[in-house]
Amino acid sequence: MSQLLLDIAPDSQPTLDNFVAGHNLELLSVLRHALGGSSSERCFYVWGEAGSGKSHLLQACVRAALDAQRSAVYARGSVPQFAEVVAMDDAEHLDEAAQIELFDLYNRLRDSGGMLLVSGTQAPLHLALRDDLRTRLGWGLVYQVHGLSDEEKTQALAQHARSRGFALPPEVTQYLLRHGRRDLPSLIAALDALDEHSLRLHRAPSVPLLKEIMGASENSDFVIPVKAGTQRA
């Protein structure tokens, strides 16, 4: 039996350009202006359900800052050292000590003109954090990150397939939306794995091949690493 290569995890770097905005166009524009220096806003709090794109946005902002030759860092779980741009993911999971560190970092970035981006699953008012930190996070710009509709996910998947050099059959998208994990990173990763598998077998992407991929991902006997950069000619 041939071994399926199936690491269902995204293999591309999050950027502001490859973020599928959907109903988040205003947020995307605001972040671009802040990173470009044409906005005086320095603190942003974004919230939404898992898979809505919060982590993508935070990592993309850090990438944009690094590309502009600014010091920047993305962190989750522990508060990083000072940088010009700091992106702190999943604020609701910070312990008491980390919350104090984030409060201090907020003040230092504000005084220095730096930029702080924080994410969570709820609006600041509902976060189980210290009152002073929760208040500070609410002082900046607060945006809910809206997940994509099925129609927007379909468009995003079709666009991603074209970027890899193949046409995505509608029935494959329909099956994936019905039976796969519904957040966009997982959907795209499954699509990448399907492309890898179809290339290996010299067969067009199809629902039967997708079933093999999704079945193998639930079977611990299969090892599934995606080869980065493998695309159709």
C-alpha positions in Angstrom: 0.0 0.0 0.0 1.4 3.4 -0.9 1.9 5.8 1.9 -0.3 8.9 1.8 1.4 12.2 2.4 -1.1 14.1 4.4 -0.1 16.6 7.0 -3.4 18.6 7.0 -1.8 21.8 8.1 -1.3 25.0 6.1 2.1 25.2 4.4 2.0 28.9 3.3 3.0 31.9 5.4 0.1 34.1 6.6 0.1 37.5 4.9 -2.3 40.4 4.7 -2.5 39.7 0.9 -3.6 36.1 1.3 -6.1 36.8 4.1 -9.6 36.2 2.7 -11.4 39.2 4.0 -15.0 38.5 3.6 -16.9 40.8 5.9 -13.6 42.0 7.5 -12.5 44.5 4.8 -12.6 47.5 7.2 -10.4 45.7 9.7 -7.9 44.7 7.0 -7.8 48.3 5.8 -7.3 49.7 9.3 -4.4 47.3 10.0 -2.7 48.1 6.7 -3.0 51.9 7.5 -1.6 51.4 11.0 1.4 49.3 9.7 2.0 51.8 7.0 2.2 54.7 9.4 -0.9 56.5 8.1 -2.9 56.0 11.3 -2.4 57.1 14.8 -4.1 54.0 16.3 -1.6 51.9 18.2 -3.6 49.2 20.0 -6.0 46.7 18.4 -8.0 43.9 19.9 -9.6 41.4 17.6 -12.0 38.7 18.7 -14.0 35.9 17.1 -14.6 32.1 17.1 -11.9 29.6 16.5 -11.0 29.4 12.8 -12.2 32.9 12.0 -8.8 34.2 11.0 -7.5 36.0 14.1 -4.2 34.2 14.3 -3.7 34.7 10.5 -4.1 38.4 10.9 -1.8 38.7 13.9 0.9 36.7 12.2 0.4 38.6 8.9 0.9 41.9 10.7 4.1 40.7 12.2 5.3 39.5 8.8 4.4 42.9 7.3 6.3 44.7 10.1 9.4 42.5 9.6 9.3 43.1 5.9 9.4 46.8 6.6 12.5 46.3 8.7 10.8 46.8 12.0 11.2 44.6 15.1 8.1 42.5 15.6 7.1 39.4 17.4 4.1 37.0 17.5 3.4 35.1 20.8 0.8 32.8 22.3 0.8 31.7 26.0 3.6 33.9 27.2 4.2 37.6 26.8 7.2 38.4 24.6 9.9 40.9 25.2 9.5 44.5 23.9 9.4 45.0 20.1 8.0 47.8 17.9 5.1 45.6 16.9 3.8 42.9 19.3 1.0 40.4 18.4 -0.4 38.5 21.4 -2.8 35.7 20.5 -5.4 34.0 22.8 -5.3 36.6 25.6 -7.9 34.7 27.6 -5.4 31.9 28.3 -2.9 34.1 30.0 -2.2 33.4 33.7 -2.0 36.1 36.4 1.7 36.8 35.9 1.4 37.0 32.2 -1.6 39.4 32.5 0.6 41.7 34.5 3.3 41.5 31.9 0.9 42.3 29.1 -0.4 45.3 31.1 3.1 46.6 31.5 3.9 45.9 27.8 0.8 47.8 26.8 2.0 50.9 28.7 5.5 50.7 27.3 4.3 50.3 23.7 1.9 53.3 24.1 4.7 55.5 25.5 7.1 54.4 22.8 4.7 54.7 19.8 4.8 51.0 19.2 1.9 48.8 18.0 0.1 46.1 20.0 -2.3 43.6 18.6 -4.2 41.2 20.9 -6.7 38.5 20.1 -9.3 36.6 22.1 -12.5 34.6 21.6 -14.7 37.3 23.3 -15.1 41.0 23.4 -12.9 42.7 26.1 -15.9 43.3 28.4 -16.4 39.5 28.7 -12.8 38.4 29.1 -11.8 36.7 32.3 -8.8 38.9 32.8 -7.7 41.5 35.3 -9.9 44.6 35.3 -7.1 46.9 34.5 -5.9 44.9 31.5 -9.4 44.3 30.2 -10.0 48.1 30.4 -6.8 48.8 28.5 -7.7 46.4 25.7 -11.0 48.1 25.4 -9.4 51.5 24.9 -8.0 50.7 21.6 -9.8 49.7 18.4 -11.9 46.6 18.9 -13.1 44.5 16.0 -14.9 41.2 15.7 -13.4 38.9 13.1 -16.3 37.5 11.1 -16.0 34.0 9.7 -16.6 33.3 6.1 -19.9 32.2 4.7 -20.0 28.9 2.7 -20.1 30.9 -0.5 -17.0 32.9 0.5 -15.2 29.7 1.5 -16.1 28.1 -1.9 -14.7 31.1 -3.7 -11.5 31.1 -1.5 -11.0 27.3 -2.2 -11.5 27.8 -5.9 -9.0 30.6 -5.9 -6.5 28.6 -3.9 -6.9 25.6 -6.3 -6.2 27.9 -9.3 -3.0 29.2 -7.6 -1.9 25.5 -7.4 -2.7 24.9 -11.1 -5.9 22.9 -11.1 -9.6 23.4 -11.4 -11.6 22.4 -8.3 -14.7 20.3 -9.1 -17.8 21.7 -7.3 -18.6 18.3 -5.9 -15.2 18.2 -4.1 -15.9 21.6 -2.5 -19.4 20.5 -1.4 -18.1 17.3 0.1 -15.3 19.1 1.9 -17.7 21.7 3.4 -20.1 19.0 4.6 -17.6 16.5 6.0 -14.4 18.4 6.8 -13.4 20.8 9.5 -15.1 24.1 8.5 -12.4 26.6 9.3 -10.6 28.0 6.3 -7.1 26.9 7.3 -8.2 23.3 7.7 -10.2 23.4 4.4 -7.2 24.8 2.5 -4.9 22.3 4.1 -7.2 19.4 3.1 -7.2 20.8 -0.4 -3.4 20.9 -0.5 -3.3 17.3 0.7 -5.8 16.3 -2.0 -3.6 18.0 -4.6 -0.5 16.2 -3.4 -2.3 12.8 -3.4 -3.8 13.3 -6.9 -0.4 14.3 -8.3 1.2 11.2 -6.8 -1.4 9.0 -8.4 -1.6 10.9 -11.6 -5.4 11.3 -11.2 -7.6 14.4 -11.2 -8.8 15.6 -7.8 -12.1 14.0 -7.0 -14.5 13.1 -4.2 -13.1 9.5 -4.0 -9.6 10.8 -3.6 -10.8 13.3 -1.0 -12.4 10.4 0.9 -9.1 8.6 0.9 -7.4 11.7 2.3 -9.9 12.4 5.0 -10.1 8.7 6.0 -6.3 8.4 6.2 -6.1 11.5 8.4 -8.1 9.7 11.0 -6.0 6.5 10.8 -2.8 6.6 12.9 -1.2 4.0 10.6 -0.8 6.7 8.0 2.0 9.4 8.0 0.9 12.6 6.4 3.5 15.3 5.7 2.8 17.7 2.9 5.7 18.6 0.7 5.9 22.3 0.6 6.0 24.0 -2.7 4.8 21.0 -4.8 2.5 22.4 -7.4 1.2 21.5 -10.8 3.2 22.7 -13.8 
